[in-house]
């Protein structure tokens, strides 16, 4: 595996961890003061970035 492939894999894993955190803690984050619109936008960004990167790998 090349350095580029390893970096891409690490980035995908990081994005997945962030997305999972936001999805698993969605209600708690909103209850603690996160703005729903901002949280939804971040989740959408993470999904699109994951799609873009995983399509690049194939």
Secondary structure as the mmCIF struct_conf table of DSSP 4:
data_model
#
loop_
_struct_conf.conf_type_id
_struct_conf.id
_struct_conf.beg_label_comp_id
_struct_conf.beg_label_asym_id
_struct_conf.beg_label_seq_id
_struct_conf.end_label_comp_id
_struct_conf.end_label_asym_id
_struct_conf.end_label_seq_id
HELX_RH_AL_P HELX_RH_AL_P1 UNK A 3 UNK A 24
TURN_TY1_P TURN_TY1_P1 UNK A 25 UNK A 25
HELX_RH_AL_P HELX_RH_AL_P2 UNK A 26 UNK A 31
TURN_TY1_P TURN_TY1_P2 UNK A 32 UNK A 33
HELX_RH_AL_P HELX_RH_AL_P3 UNK A 36 UNK A 57
#
